[in-house]
Amino acid sequence: MTNTLILRLGLGIAAGFLLKSALDARRMQATPRLEKVRDSGPEAMRETPSDWDMVDEQADQSFPASDPPANY
């Protein structure tokens, strides 16, 4: 009984060290560079749209948020 307890304890400690080293190695990986996010509005676009209304402006300002504009 004592031998199996010591064996289980040793295996648990070894698994913990392996998990920690795997997480540390993953944390040390290079993070991808994010590209610059443009400002909102038609003047910040490469190609200015021919028609631009208040709904377009609100949708453009709310991007990349997941929730829609509150003033609909």
Short mmCIF file of the C-alpha atoms (twelve columns), coordinates in Angstrom:
data_MODEL
# 
_entry.id   MODEL 
# 
loop_
_atom_site.group_PDB 
_atom_site.id 
_atom_site.type_symbol 
_atom_site.label_atom_id 
_atom_site.label_alt_id 
_atom_site.label_comp_id 
_atom_site.label_asym_id 
_atom_site.label_seq_id 
_atom_site.Cartn_x 
_atom_site.Cartn_y 
_atom_site.Cartn_z 
_atom_site.pdbx_PDB_model_num 
ATOM 1  C CA . MET A 1  0.000   0.000  0.000   1 
ATOM 2  C CA . THR A 2  2.781   2.409  0.873   1 
ATOM 3  C CA . ASN A 3  4.651   1.586  -2.337  1 
ATOM 4  C CA . THR A 4  1.641   2.352  -4.523  1 
ATOM 5  C CA . LEU A 5  1.053   5.619  -2.650  1 
ATOM 6  C CA . ILE A 6  4.666   6.680  -3.216  1 
ATOM 7  C CA . LEU A 7  4.432   5.631  -6.874  1 
ATOM 8  C CA . ARG A 8  1.215   7.614  -7.401  1 
ATOM 9  C CA . LEU A 9  2.702   10.639 -5.675  1 
ATOM 10 C CA . GLY A 10 5.821   10.448 -7.855  1 
ATOM 11 C CA . LEU A 11 3.757   10.084 -11.033 1 
ATOM 12 C CA . GLY A 12 1.605   13.059 -10.011 1 
ATOM 13 C CA . ILE A 13 4.642   15.236 -9.402  1 
ATOM 14 C CA . ALA A 14 6.188   14.165 -12.725 1 
ATOM 15 C CA . ALA A 15 2.941   14.938 -14.560 1 
ATOM 16 C CA . GLY A 16 2.824   18.363 -12.933 1 
ATOM 17 C CA . PHE A 17 6.372   19.163 -14.030 1 
ATOM 18 C CA . LEU A 18 5.632   17.999 -17.579 1 
ATOM 19 C CA . LEU A 19 2.481   20.125 -17.724 1 
ATOM 20 C CA . LYS A 20 4.315   23.183 -16.420 1 
ATOM 21 C CA . SER A 21 7.156   22.805 -18.910 1 
ATOM 22 C CA . ALA A 22 4.683   22.388 -21.795 1 
ATOM 23 C CA . LEU A 23 2.797   25.523 -20.752 1 
ATOM 24 C CA . ASP A 24 6.032   27.481 -20.348 1 
ATOM 25 C CA . ALA A 25 7.185   26.430 -23.826 1 
ATOM 26 C CA . ARG A 26 3.836   27.468 -25.287 1 
ATOM 27 C CA . ARG A 27 4.036   30.857 -23.563 1 
ATOM 28 C CA . MET A 28 7.498   31.499 -25.016 1 
ATOM 29 C CA . GLN A 29 6.271   31.158 -28.623 1 
ATOM 30 C CA . ALA A 30 6.238   34.346 -30.654 1 
ATOM 31 C CA . THR A 31 2.892   36.090 -30.849 1 
ATOM 32 C CA . PRO A 32 1.758   37.186 -34.296 1 
ATOM 33 C CA . ARG A 33 1.962   40.887 -35.117 1 
ATOM 34 C CA . LEU A 34 -1.375  42.583 -35.514 1 
ATOM 35 C CA . GLU A 35 -1.858  44.890 -38.436 1 
ATOM 36 C CA . LYS A 36 -2.901  48.466 -37.834 1 
ATOM 37 C CA . VAL A 37 -6.659  48.876 -37.585 1 
ATOM 38 C CA . ARG A 38 -7.900  51.822 -39.580 1 
ATOM 39 C CA . ASP A 39 -9.893  54.669 -38.091 1 
ATOM 40 C CA . SER A 40 -13.626 54.742 -38.702 1 
ATOM 41 C CA . GLY A 41 -15.263 56.888 -41.319 1 
ATOM 42 C CA . PRO A 42 -15.132 57.169 -45.100 1 
ATOM 43 C CA . GLU A 43 -12.086 59.470 -45.050 1 
ATOM 44 C CA . ALA A 44 -9.964  56.647 -43.597 1 
ATOM 45 C CA . MET A 45 -10.921 54.193 -46.378 1 
ATOM 46 C CA . ARG A 46 -8.796  53.456 -49.437 1 
ATOM 47 C CA . GLU A 47 -11.801 53.796 -51.718 1 
ATOM 48 C CA . THR A 48 -14.407 56.300 -50.525 1 
ATOM 49 C CA . PRO A 49 -17.959 54.954 -50.936 1 
ATOM 50 C CA . SER A 50 -20.331 56.872 -53.178 1 
ATOM 51 C CA . ASP A 51 -23.127 56.987 -50.602 1 
ATOM 52 C CA . TRP A 52 -22.495 57.060 -46.859 1 
ATOM 53 C CA . ASP A 53 -25.283 57.535 -44.331 1 
ATOM 54 C CA . MET A 54 -25.704 57.436 -40.558 1 
ATOM 55 C CA . VAL A 55 -26.264 53.652 -40.496 1 
ATOM 56 C CA . ASP A 56 -23.001 53.088 -42.382 1 
ATOM 57 C CA . GLU A 57 -21.193 55.393 -39.958 1 
ATOM 58 C CA . GLN A 58 -22.560 53.574 -36.891 1 
ATOM 59 C CA . ALA A 59 -21.758 50.147 -38.301 1 
ATOM 60 C CA . ASP A 60 -18.237 51.285 -39.185 1 
ATOM 61 C CA . GLN A 61 -17.664 52.716 -35.701 1 
ATOM 62 C CA . SER A 62 -18.921 49.562 -33.962 1 
ATOM 63 C CA . PHE A 63 -16.562 47.228 -35.855 1 
ATOM 64 C CA . PRO A 64 -14.803 45.003 -34.532 1 
ATOM 65 C CA . ALA A 65 -17.150 44.916 -31.536 1 
ATOM 66 C CA . SER A 66 -19.626 42.070 -31.578 1 
ATOM 67 C CA . ASP A 67 -22.622 44.076 -30.451 1 
ATOM 68 C CA . PRO A 68 -24.562 46.407 -32.794 1 
ATOM 69 C CA . PRO A 69 -24.828 50.184 -32.336 1 
ATOM 70 C CA . ALA A 70 -27.133 51.126 -29.475 1 
ATOM 71 C CA . ASN A 71 -28.915 53.994 -31.196 1 
ATOM 72 C CA . TYR A 72 -31.066 52.268 -33.807 1 
# 
